[in-house]
């Protein structure tokens, strides 16, 4: 088997060093601590800067951990906490609604599915944990967009992908829908992501009200909707589950 890659080992050691103490270290200090020539240490730091794992203070010249690396760690912890606090309520929602349940959070301009519960029937299903879903065409994504103005501003700069003939691709139209989502406290879509399918979702909040994720159900349009509207009983079940997960997160924190 190939041996370890020295440059990666050195980069990892450098990141561990920057995570210690004050979190601010000069080039000479980093090089001395790791037993590296200054030129080698500087090359590694420049590479880590390029991928935003390290930042340099323009006034002092010292280095610290970068926002991208901190975001990776925060995303990992948030996803695992969100999943662990949601499992029981997701199972209950699937049993009560008769539909598959997904829990999602934002990652890299999409919805990351952190937990998925199958429909309580014997039909063929595929586990969706780790799947990336479009923000603008799913109920989960609409919830995340509705409560994150910066995220919406980011995606509206790009062309929204049309996935079906019902997908909302005009930013102004999507903005109106998101205003309705905030007013109602839940989101829905019908055949915007996949023909013949619909979904409902509601926000999961951290203490203080910050929305960090969403929980929702999906299934065939005729089972999710009645008279072209999401069934009220299903909306109530989804909202109740979202509130329960939010309470569980608040109790933990």
C-alpha positions as a Python dict, from the first residue, in 0.01 Angstrom:
ca = {
    (1, 'X'): (0, 0, 0),
    (2, 'X'): (124, 355, -68),
    (3, 'X'): (271, 534, 232),
    (4, 'X'): (145, 855, 392),
    (5, 'X'): (168, 1182, 199),
    (6, 'X'): (406, 1409, 389),
    (7, 'X'): (259, 1738, 272),
    (8, 'X'): (-89, 1640, 394),
    (9, 'X'): (53, 1531, 731),
    (10, 'X'): (229, 1866, 762),
    (11, 'X'): (-86, 2058, 668),
    (12, 'X'): (-288, 1863, 925),
    (13, 'X'): (-28, 1934, 1194),
    (14, 'X'): (-38, 2301, 1102),
    (15, 'X'): (-418, 2314, 1137),
    (16, 'X'): (-396, 2145, 1478),
    (17, 'X'): (-137, 2400, 1586),
    (18, 'X'): (-358, 2690, 1475),
    (19, 'X'): (-645, 2543, 1676),
    (20, 'X'): (-447, 2572, 2001),
    (21, 'X'): (-404, 2859, 2243),
    (22, 'X'): (-493, 3202, 2112),
    (23, 'X'): (-544, 3067, 1762),
    (24, 'X'): (-310, 3332, 1616),
    (25, 'X'): (43, 3229, 1516),
    (26, 'X'): (321, 3390, 1313),
    (27, 'X'): (512, 3220, 1033),
    (28, 'X'): (835, 3185, 1236),
    (29, 'X'): (644, 3038, 1530),
    (30, 'X'): (462, 2786, 1309),
    (31, 'X'): (780, 2681, 1130),
    (32, 'X'): (970, 2639, 1457),
    (33, 'X'): (691, 2445, 1626),
    (34, 'X'): (670, 2196, 1338),
    (35, 'X'): (1042, 2181, 1266),
    (36, 'X'): (999, 2311, 911),
    (37, 'X'): (1198, 2559, 703),
    (38, 'X'): (1016, 2892, 677),
    (39, 'X'): (982, 2852, 299),
    (40, 'X'): (813, 2513, 336),
    (41, 'X'): (580, 2637, 609),
    (42, 'X'): (493, 2944, 404),
    (43, 'X'): (409, 2731, 99),
    (44, 'X'): (172, 2514, 300),
    (45, 'X'): (7, 2817, 457),
    (46, 'X'): (-43, 2979, 117),
    (47, 'X'): (-211, 2660, -9),
    (48, 'X'): (-436, 2645, 296),
    (49, 'X'): (-523, 3010, 242),
    (50, 'X'): (-620, 2939, -117),
    (51, 'X'): (-881, 2685, -4),
    (52, 'X'): (-987, 2918, 283),
    (53, 'X'): (-881, 2677, 558),
    (54, 'X'): (-644, 2944, 691),
    (55, 'X'): (-668, 3324, 706),
    (56, 'X'): (-395, 3583, 755),
    (57, 'X'): (-445, 3899, 960),
    (58, 'X'): (-342, 4185, 731),
    (59, 'X'): (-232, 4400, 1025),
    (60, 'X'): (-24, 4151, 1224),
    (61, 'X'): (65, 3898, 956),
    (62, 'X'): (-37, 3617, 1188),
    (63, 'X'): (-237, 3315, 1076),
    (64, 'X'): (-558, 3165, 1213),
    (65, 'X'): (-811, 2900, 1111),
    (66, 'X'): (-1023, 3007, 814),
    (67, 'X'): (-1398, 3037, 789),
    (68, 'X'): (-1429, 2746, 544),
    (69, 'X'): (-1267, 2504, 786),
    (70, 'X'): (-1477, 2628, 1076),
    (71, 'X'): (-1788, 2591, 860),
    (72, 'X'): (-1703, 2229, 787),
    (73, 'X'): (-1680, 2154, 1156),
    (74, 'X'): (-1998, 2342, 1240),
    (75, 'X'): (-2191, 2173, 959),
    (76, 'X'): (-2081, 1831, 1079),
    (77, 'X'): (-2184, 1898, 1437),
    (78, 'X'): (-2512, 2061, 1338),
    (79, 'X'): (-2605, 1776, 1105),
    (80, 'X'): (-2537, 1510, 1364),
    (81, 'X'): (-2715, 1696, 1642),
    (82, 'X'): (-3009, 1770, 1415),
    (83, 'X'): (-3035, 1405, 1312),
    (84, 'X'): (-3003, 1266, 1664),
    (85, 'X'): (-3267, 1505, 1801),
    (86, 'X'): (-3504, 1437, 1512),
    (87, 'X'): (-3502, 1058, 1478),
    (88, 'X'): (-3789, 975, 1712),
    (89, 'X'): (-4013, 1251, 1578),
    (90, 'X'): (-3934, 1160, 1217),
    (91, 'X'): (-4035, 800, 1282),
    (92, 'X'): (-4358, 916, 1445),
    (93, 'X'): (-4436, 1151, 1155),
    (94, 'X'): (-4385, 871, 901),
    (95, 'X'): (-4613, 638, 1097),
    (96, 'X'): (-4889, 898, 1140),
    (97, 'X'): (-4881, 1045, 791),
    (98, 'X'): (-4810, 729, 596),
    (99, 'X'): (-4545, 914, 393),
    (100, 'X'): (-4167, 917, 373),
    (101, 'X'): (-3997, 1177, 590),
    (102, 'X'): (-3684, 1377, 519),
    (103, 'X'): (-3488, 1613, 740),
    (104, 'X'): (-3267, 1860, 560),
    (105, 'X'): (-3030, 2148, 613),
    (106, 'X'): (-2847, 2386, 382),
    (107, 'X'): (-2508, 2287, 244),
    (108, 'X'): (-2328, 2437, -55),
    (109, 'X'): (-2636, 2585, -221),
    (110, 'X'): (-2856, 2278, -183),
    (111, 'X'): (-3056, 2083, 73),
    (112, 'X'): (-2851, 1809, 238),
    (113, 'X'): (-3073, 1521, 355),
    (114, 'X'): (-2941, 1430, 700),
    (115, 'X'): (-3215, 1181, 787),
    (116, 'X'): (-3468, 983, 586),
    (117, 'X'): (-3749, 755, 703),
    (118, 'X'): (-3917, 521, 457),
    (119, 'X'): (-4290, 512, 397),
    (120, 'X'): (-4449, 253, 629),
    (121, 'X'): (-4543, 16, 346),
    (122, 'X'): (-4385, -266, 147),
    (123, 'X'): (-4306, -75, -173),
    (124, 'X'): (-3952, -48, -309),
    (125, 'X'): (-3771, 254, -165),
    (126, 'X'): (-3418, 395, -174),
    (127, 'X'): (-3247, 547, 128),
    (128, 'X'): (-3189, 918, 67),
    (129, 'X'): (-2947, 1017, 346),
    (130, 'X'): (-2671, 1231, 197),
    (131, 'X'): (-2874, 1329, -108),
    (132, 'X'): (-2856, 1691, -225),
    (133, 'X'): (-3191, 1842, -325),
    (134, 'X'): (-3261, 2174, -502),
    (135, 'X'): (-3352, 2463, -274),
    (136, 'X'): (-3599, 2632, -507),
    (137, 'X'): (-3802, 2325, -608),
    (138, 'X'): (-3859, 2139, -280),
    (139, 'X'): (-4063, 2216, 29),
    (140, 'X'): (-3755, 2159, 247),
    (141, 'X'): (-3558, 2405, 37),
    (142, 'X'): (-3829, 2668, 37),
    (143, 'X'): (-3833, 2662, 416),
    (144, 'X'): (-3457, 2717, 429),
    (145, 'X'): (-3476, 2998, 173),
    (146, 'X'): (-3770, 3168, 344),
    (147, 'X'): (-3578, 3218, 667),
    (148, 'X'): (-3236, 3300, 521),
    (149, 'X'): (-3235, 3621, 319),
    (150, 'X'): (-2864, 3593, 240),
    (151, 'X'): (-2909, 3242, 102),
    (152, 'X'): (-3197, 3356, -119),
    (153, 'X'): (-2991, 3653, -241),
    (154, 'X'): (-2715, 3411, -336),
    (155, 'X'): (-2928, 3170, -538),
    (156, 'X'): (-3126, 3441, -715),
    (157, 'X'): (-2805, 3564, -878),
    (158, 'X'): (-2786, 3238, -1074),
    (159, 'X'): (-3033, 3096, -1322),
    (160, 'X'): (-3281, 2869, -1144),
    (161, 'X'): (-3297, 2524, -1303),
    (162, 'X'): (-3629, 2411, -1449),
    (163, 'X'): (-3683, 2051, -1338),
    (164, 'X'): (-4047, 2014, -1448),
    (165, 'X'): (-4300, 2238, -1621),
    (166, 'X'): (-4414, 2352, -1275),
    (167, 'X'): (-4074, 2452, -1134),
    (168, 'X'): (-4058, 2816, -1029),
    (169, 'X'): (-3762, 2969, -1210),
    (170, 'X'): (-3834, 3342, -1183),
    (171, 'X'): (-3676, 3496, -869),
    (172, 'X'): (-3963, 3742, -820),
    (173, 'X'): (-4220, 3460, -826),
    (174, 'X'): (-4012, 3253, -584),
    (175, 'X'): (-3976, 3554, -353),
    (176, 'X'): (-4355, 3587, -336),
    (177, 'X'): (-4384, 3219, -245),
    (178, 'X'): (-4123, 3257, 29),
    (179, 'X'): (-4318, 3548, 177),
    (180, 'X'): (-4620, 3317, 195),
    (181, 'X'): (-4406, 3049, 360),
    (182, 'X'): (-4300, 3288, 636),
    (183, 'X'): (-4661, 3392, 688),
    (184, 'X'): (-4793, 3036, 707),
    (185, 'X'): (-4498, 2879, 890),
    (186, 'X'): (-4470, 2590, 642),
    (187, 'X'): (-4396, 2527, 275),
    (188, 'X'): (-4526, 2298, 4),
    (189, 'X'): (-4469, 2211, -359),
    (190, 'X'): (-4650, 1997, -616),
    (191, 'X'): (-4466, 1851, -914),
    (192, 'X'): (-4199, 2123, -902),
    (193, 'X'): (-3921, 1873, -828),
    (194, 'X'): (-4059, 1550, -974),
    (195, 'X'): (-4372, 1486, -1184),
    (196, 'X'): (-4649, 1322, -984),
    (197, 'X'): (-4494, 1400, -644),
    (198, 'X'): (-4561, 1665, -380),
    (199, 'X'): (-4413, 1762, -45),
    (200, 'X'): (-4478, 1962, 271),
    (201, 'X'): (-4214, 2093, 515),
    (202, 'X'): (-4180, 2311, 825),
    (203, 'X'): (-3882, 2482, 993),
    (204, 'X'): (-3669, 2337, 1272),
    (205, 'X'): (-3538, 2611, 1500),
    (206, 'X'): (-3254, 2645, 1746),
    (207, 'X'): (-3300, 2839, 2072),
    (208, 'X'): (-3366, 3201, 1985),
    (209, 'X'): (-3561, 3110, 1674),
    (210, 'X'): (-3278, 3055, 1423),
    (211, 'X'): (-3390, 2810, 1153),
    (212, 'X'): (-3120, 2546, 1106),
    (213, 'X'): (-3315, 2284, 914),
    (214, 'X'): (-3650, 2155, 801),
    (215, 'X'): (-3855, 1839, 832),
    (216, 'X'): (-4105, 1730, 573),
    (217, 'X'): (-4301, 1457, 404),
    (218, 'X'): (-4328, 1365, 38),
    (219, 'X'): (-4545, 1137, -169),
    (220, 'X'): (-4780, 1121, -464),
    (221, 'X'): (-4977, 1437, -538),
    (222, 'X'): (-5313, 1265, -490),
    (223, 'X'): (-5213, 1153, -139),
    (224, 'X'): (-5051, 1479, -30),
    (225, 'X'): (-5308, 1718, -175),
    (226, 'X'): (-5684, 1761, -197),
    (227, 'X'): (-5849, 2019, -422),
    (228, 'X'): (-5503, 2142, -526),
    (229, 'X'): (-5407, 2222, -168),
    (230, 'X'): (-5196, 2030, 85),
    (231, 'X'): (-5421, 1832, 317),
    (232, 'X'): (-5471, 2020, 643),
    (233, 'X'): (-5416, 1710, 855),
    (234, 'X'): (-5077, 1649, 693),
    (235, 'X'): (-4975, 2013, 737),
    (236, 'X'): (-5064, 1991, 1106),
    (237, 'X'): (-4864, 1669, 1147),
    (238, 'X'): (-4554, 1817, 979),
    (239, 'X'): (-4573, 2140, 1183),
    (240, 'X'): (-4619, 1944, 1505),
    (241, 'X'): (-4312, 1735, 1429),
    (242, 'X'): (-4104, 2045, 1348),
    (243, 'X'): (-4209, 2209, 1675),
    (244, 'X'): (-4126, 1893, 1869),
    (245, 'X'): (-3776, 1871, 1719),
    (246, 'X'): (-3724, 2242, 1788),
    (247, 'X'): (-3822, 2188, 2152),
    (248, 'X'): (-3579, 1895, 2176),
    (249, 'X'): (-3297, 2114, 2044),
    (250, 'X'): (-3386, 2391, 2289),
    (251, 'X'): (-3387, 2147, 2581),
    (252, 'X'): (-3042, 2022, 2485),
    (253, 'X'): (-2897, 2371, 2446),
}
